Amino acid sequence: MHPDTHLALHHTRAAELHAQADAHRLAVEAKPPRELRTRLGWTLVELGLRLASAPAGTKPALV
């Protein structure tokens, strides 16, 4: 491969990676942070669903 072609491909790929990194960074910043209260609520919902779906003859084990 010609050195100029290789260098041009390198610069193009580097620019693409920088653009992807910038887009990812902006997406993470735009995403609202999940509050502890919300996470705790959903964890309790999941725990309740697990307990409710346990077979009738078994005792649920709490973790």
Secondary structure, DSSP 8 states (H G I E B T S, - for coil): --HHHHHHHHHHHHHHHHHHHHHHHHHHHHS----HHHHHHHHHHHHHHHHHTS-TTS-----
